Amino acid sequence: MFHFDKRRNDPDSQTRGFLSKVDTYKLYPVTEVRGRLHSIAVKAFSNKMVLRWGICGAGFICSDFVSALLAPPNNVHEVVCVGARALDRAQEFADRFGIKKAYGSYEEVASDADVDVVYIGVIHIHHVKLSKQILKAGKNVLCEKPVAACLSQFLEVQQVAKDCKRFFMEAIWSRCNPIYRKIKEEIRSGNLGEILHVQCQFLVPICNVDRINKPELGGGGLHDVAIYTIQLATMVFNNEKPVKITADASLSDQGVDLNGCITLTYKNGGKAVLVYSTLFQGKNSAIIYGSKGKIEIDEPFWAPDSANLPSGKITNEIPCGPVPYNFTNSGGLRYEADCVKTCLEAGNLECSEVTFADSQAVYHIIDEVVRLTGINVQW
């Protein structure tokens, strides 16, 4: 079952939209969270820096991200401030997590001298502008996906990051999951043989969410859910450009895509068949077929806690945050945050798990699907 509340029409709450039941992992009592999380001194961990975060947005995904940040060991990340369009929403969010500073604008987050890196979790139509603004303010940025509507917009953000000499990463968090890392390693080692076929589907009933059905809010399933299936295919085929892309989508009366099917064909004859829908619930798993075996990624494939490899089943622990998650397996966002920390400690301006080239490969496909289907993209 999917749960939505009145905040779904608030731009700060227009995050992923595919809500699950509250995860049943071990959680700290909320009564122990309020006002206490940051009363404990944050100390350096193994002589490494504590990464200080600013949060732009106060919606569901920002809540999940912060809860994952504060999962044990919680002495490696610190949330310095949160900003939203309205101060009262930011203050409510800050009170929930014991964050010391709340701002009524994103500009104040960007200018906070105590912030090392900013997480952008607002509705995606603002991602390009806000990413540029925060990078130009001298801050490192982790921006939720999709960063952009198309490749050209992403390249604009990429160039600003390079010009400003600041770290930038699109938050394709699946890539940071230990299971994804193991899958990537298995494929690159040749243990799977030649990749023949990728089958993946993302099916969730979210078509009534404003962020999905209104083109002016970046509506449609392609940028919201199909991007997860596309990133899996580009990872498996190592960013190789498909020699052929075919796509079909069912459009609403406003021209946004409600569901669709994308087929990618590669030079060796390998294919990826990617199915997505915002109309109904389905099994959200994925299978990678190779000439020597297959990999089955259990649902949800974008944030798995288990997968079956030719060598056997592998599992992954989902970090338990202090505040219940809104989305399935959101504790996995901690792995993404840890990747950012590792990069900044090493002085890297790109993450090896989600490089600029990785994002470019995804947007190349998105651009072609939009062209083929006639999806109304207004942002």
Secondary structure as the mmCIF struct_conf table of DSSP 4:
data_model
#
loop_
_struct_conf.conf_type_id
_struct_conf.id
_struct_conf.beg_label_comp_id
_struct_conf.beg_label_asym_id
_struct_conf.beg_label_seq_id
_struct_conf.end_label_comp_id
_struct_conf.end_label_asym_id
_struct_conf.end_label_seq_id
HELX_RH_3T_P HELX_RH_3T_P1 LYS A 6 ASN A 9
BEND BEND1 ASP A 10 ASP A 10
HELX_RH_3T_P HELX_RH_3T_P2 PRO A 11 SER A 13
BEND BEND2 THR A 15 THR A 15
BEND BEND3 LYS A 21 LYS A 21
HELX_LH_PP_P HELX_LH_PP_P1 VAL A 22 ASP A 23
BEND BEND4 TYR A 25 TYR A 25
HELX_RH_3T_P HELX_RH_3T_P3 VAL A 30 GLU A 32
TURN_TY1_P TURN_TY1_P1 VAL A 33 SER A 39
BEND BEND5 ILE A 40 ILE A 40
HELX_LH_PP_P HELX_LH_PP_P2 ALA A 41 VAL A 42
STRN STRN1 PHE A 45 PHE A 45
TURN_TY1_P TURN_TY1_P2 SER A 46 ASN A 47
STRN STRN2 LYS A 48 LYS A 48
HELX_LH_PP_P HELX_LH_PP_P3 MET A 49 VAL A 50
STRN STRN3 LEU A 51 CYS A 56
BEND BEND6 GLY A 59 GLY A 59
HELX_RH_AL_P HELX_RH_AL_P1 PHE A 60 LEU A 69
TURN_TY1_P TURN_TY1_P3 LEU A 70 LEU A 70
BEND BEND7 ALA A 71 PRO A 73
TURN_TY1_P TURN_TY1_P4 ASN A 74 ASN A 75
BEND BEND8 VAL A 76 VAL A 76
STRN STRN4 HIS A 77 GLY A 83
BEND BEND9 ARG A 85 ALA A 86
HELX_RH_AL_P HELX_RH_AL_P2 LEU A 87 PHE A 97
TURN_TY1_P TURN_TY1_P5 GLY A 98 GLY A 98
BEND BEND10 LYS A 100 LYS A 100
STRN STRN5 LYS A 101 TYR A 103
BEND BEND11 GLY A 104 SER A 105
HELX_RH_AL_P HELX_RH_AL_P3 TYR A 106 SER A 111
TURN_TY1_P TURN_TY1_P6 ALA A 113 ASP A 114
BEND BEND12 ASP A 116 ASP A 116
STRN STRN6 VAL A 117 ILE A 120
BEND BEND13 VAL A 122 VAL A 122
HELX_RH_3T_P HELX_RH_3T_P4 HIS A 124 HIS A 126
HELX_RH_AL_P HELX_RH_AL_P4 HIS A 127 LYS A 136
TURN_TY1_P TURN_TY1_P7 ALA A 137 GLY A 138
STRN STRN7 ASN A 140 GLU A 144
BEND BEND14 LYS A 145 LYS A 145
HELX_LH_PP_P HELX_LH_PP_P4 PRO A 146 PRO A 146
BEND BEND15 VAL A 147 VAL A 147
BEND BEND16 ALA A 149 CYS A 150
HELX_RH_AL_P HELX_RH_AL_P5 LEU A 151 CYS A 164
TURN_TY1_P TURN_TY1_P8 LYS A 165 LYS A 165
STRN STRN8 PHE A 168 ALA A 171
HELX_RH_3T_P HELX_RH_3T_P5 TRP A 173 CYS A 176
BEND BEND17 ASN A 177 ASN A 177
HELX_RH_AL_P HELX_RH_AL_P6 PRO A 178 SER A 189
TURN_TY1_P TURN_TY1_P9 GLY A 190 LEU A 192
BEND BEND18 GLU A 194 GLU A 194
STRN STRN9 ILE A 195 LEU A 203
TURN_TY1_P TURN_TY1_P10 CYS A 207 ASN A 208
BEND BEND19 VAL A 209 VAL A 209
HELX_RH_AL_P HELX_RH_AL_P7 ASP A 210 ASN A 213
HELX_RH_3T_P HELX_RH_3T_P6 PRO A 215 LEU A 217
TURN_TY1_P TURN_TY1_P11 GLY A 218 GLY A 218
BEND BEND20 GLY A 220 GLY A 220
HELX_RH_AL_P HELX_RH_AL_P8 GLY A 221 GLY A 221
HELX_RH_PI_P HELX_RH_PI_P1 LEU A 222 ALA A 226
HELX_RH_AL_P HELX_RH_AL_P9 ILE A 227 VAL A 236
TURN_TY1_P TURN_TY1_P12 PHE A 237 ASN A 239
HELX_LH_PP_P HELX_LH_PP_P5 GLU A 240 PRO A 242
BEND BEND21 VAL A 243 VAL A 243
STRN STRN10 LYS A 244 LEU A 251
TURN_TY1_P TURN_TY1_P13 ASP A 253 GLN A 254
BEND BEND22 GLY A 255 GLY A 255
STRN STRN11 ASP A 257 THR A 265
TURN_TY1_P TURN_TY1_P14 LYS A 267 ASN A 268
BEND BEND23 GLY A 269 GLY A 269
STRN STRN12 LYS A 271 SER A 277
BEND BEND24 THR A 278 PHE A 280
STRN STRN13 ALA A 286 GLY A 290
TURN_TY1_P TURN_TY1_P15 SER A 291 LYS A 292
STRN STRN14 GLY A 293 ILE A 297
HELX_LH_PP_P HELX_LH_PP_P6 ASP A 298 ASP A 298
BEND BEND25 GLU A 299 PRO A 300
TURN_TY1_P TURN_TY1_P16 PHE A 301 TRP A 302
BEND BEND26 ALA A 303 ALA A 303
BEND BEND27 ASP A 305 ASP A 305
STRN STRN15 SER A 306 LEU A 309
TURN_TY1_P TURN_TY1_P17 PRO A 310 SER A 311
STRN STRN16 GLY A 312 THR A 315
BEND BEND28 PRO A 322 VAL A 323
BEND BEND29 ASN A 326 PHE A 327
TURN_TY1_P TURN_TY1_P18 THR A 328 ASN A 329
HELX_RH_3T_P HELX_RH_3T_P7 SER A 330 GLY A 332
HELX_RH_AL_P HELX_RH_AL_P10 LEU A 333 ALA A 346
TURN_TY1_P TURN_TY1_P19 GLY A 347 GLY A 347
BEND BEND30 LEU A 349 GLU A 350
BEND BEND31 SER A 352 VAL A 354
HELX_RH_AL_P HELX_RH_AL_P11 PHE A 356 THR A 373
TURN_TY1_P TURN_TY1_P20 GLY A 374 GLY A 374
#
